[in-house]
Amino acid sequence: MHAKQPRLNFWQIWNVSFGFLGVQFGFALQNANVSRILSDLGADLHSLSLFWLVAPIMGLIVQPIVGSASDRTWNRLGRRRPFILAGAFAAVLGMVLLPNAPLFVAFMAPMIMGAMMVALMDASFNVCFQPFRSLVSDMVPAEQRNIGYSVQSLLINIGAVIGSILPFVLTNVVGLENTAQLGEVAPSVMWAFYIGATVLLGTVIWTVIRTKEYSPEDYYRYKGVDPQAAEEAEAKVPLIQKLRGFWTLVANMPTTMKQLAVVQFFSWFALFIMWVYTTPAITQHIWNVDKHWFDPDFIAAAPMVPETIVAAKGAAGDWVGILFAAYSVFAAIFSVFLAKLADKFGRKLVYAGSLVLGGISYISFLAFQDLQSVDVNLLITSVTVPMGAVKLLIPMVGIGIAWAAILALPYAMLAGALPPNKTGVYMGIFNFTVAAPQIVSGLTAGWILSAVFDNEAKYIIVVAGVSMILGALAVFFVKEPDVMPDVMSEGEQL
């Protein structure tokens, strides 16, 4: 019997996603600082994107497994919360160990240790990400789905803002050093990761304590699922049958999911480029640091690295945190209006328009070079930076709008196309559309940068802009379902 699922008040919706603030805090620290850390530990520009492949590969492996496991889990903690909590503890371990990679030089090269900790963090973040997405789908009724994913997007971006600016604050307000010689990690970055680990664990525990998941009986009633069929689907089956069922699900994924995959490809191809190459791009383009100072062999052959180069790299690295915080601020603001805009104009139009703005914003990076130094009052402190660095805050508006849409609208469009008893595993499979384009980007962007653009990183940001606009065009080919799909047959079980 299908019962109407209770509506949630605002704070209930808030608590469901609150832990995502901390997870994204950690993820933002990684996005803004891993290229900086790996470069300081000895990675060159061409190999940076290869190190970043760890993130999508972990997502590709972890999210479908966790999605399927969480669909089948019902215990005292609930269905999704056990995975969220376990992922948080593992992520904290990685966040504490990553900035201390140079301490393990007696056992392995710092860069290898760093790569291993990035892998641990990424695997852990993915263990958290997928159940959080599914938790919203589980707990929030269909008519509140836009607001549910919009609140999640808002919290994600609050966490991203704080995480992104933290190294800058620790340098310019607290007074920690933001520079590092080859093979070391800047103290401001180290302490930022320690603080991020604390915030991540605290917010996740808040969600686990404040959110009570539905019992299996209530969940099945609210989702219109036959309990007996669900129990049969969740019964233990041989591994070969599980794999067969998995590939059956992939082959028979909803049409909406396939069409969204094209949009996701172009969107995440662009985002991966931004995360990997914004630091070298603005260091070269805005701080006027020659591309040779990103070549470890050139640095090793030089008598010394000039203090001006070290200072410029540190300042540019900090400013990347400001830029990433800025686009997260604009994304958070846009998230407040996103649900109403999607309800009024339709998800597709809002989604496509947001991606177009993001693409134009990436391309506009070329227009903002200005080497004149200016004093900037950021309320918490004043800094002296090139005028071009300040002007780069303008394209962050469009990038933030695109980011907010990418975080919310694909999932809102997809949720209505998924059978209730397979939401977790399909949300995990949908992560293929996030991970695969990043893998493609990681394998190709470094080669494009070196072979086509001669390591001039600003031009790879333009490639990201073109990709984002192609994603906007693909949105118009997505067909949203009018009704909730039926529960899958027993032959399609996983």
Secondary structure as GFF3:
##gff-version 3
##sequence-region A 1 494
A	DSSP	alpha_helix	10	41	.	.	.	ID=ss1
A	DSSP	alpha_helix	45	51	.	.	.	ID=ss2
A	DSSP	alpha_helix	54	72	.	.	.	ID=ss3
A	DSSP	alpha_helix	81	97	.	.	.	ID=ss4
A	DSSP	three_ten_helix	98	104	.	.	.	ID=ss5
A	DSSP	alpha_helix	110	139	.	.	.	ID=ss6
A	DSSP	three_ten_helix	142	144	.	.	.	ID=ss7
A	DSSP	alpha_helix	145	169	.	.	.	ID=ss8
A	DSSP	pi_helix	170	174	.	.	.	ID=ss9
A	DSSP	alpha_helix	187	210	.	.	.	ID=ss10
A	DSSP	alpha_helix	216	223	.	.	.	ID=ss11
A	DSSP	alpha_helix	227	233	.	.	.	ID=ss12
A	DSSP	alpha_helix	239	251	.	.	.	ID=ss13
A	DSSP	alpha_helix	255	285	.	.	.	ID=ss14
A	DSSP	three_ten_helix	291	294	.	.	.	ID=ss15
A	DSSP	alpha_helix	296	301	.	.	.	ID=ss16
A	DSSP	alpha_helix	307	345	.	.	.	ID=ss17
A	DSSP	alpha_helix	347	363	.	.	.	ID=ss18
A	DSSP	three_ten_helix	364	368	.	.	.	ID=ss19
A	DSSP	beta_strand	373	377	.	.	.	ID=ss20
A	DSSP	beta_strand	382	386	.	.	.	ID=ss21
A	DSSP	alpha_helix	387	391	.	.	.	ID=ss22
A	DSSP	alpha_helix	393	415	.	.	.	ID=ss23
A	DSSP	three_ten_helix	420	422	.	.	.	ID=ss24
A	DSSP	alpha_helix	423	430	.	.	.	ID=ss25
A	DSSP	alpha_helix	432	447	.	.	.	ID=ss26
A	DSSP	pi_helix	448	452	.	.	.	ID=ss27
A	DSSP	alpha_helix	458	475	.	.	.	ID=ss28
A	DSSP	three_ten_helix	490	492	.	.	.	ID=ss29
###
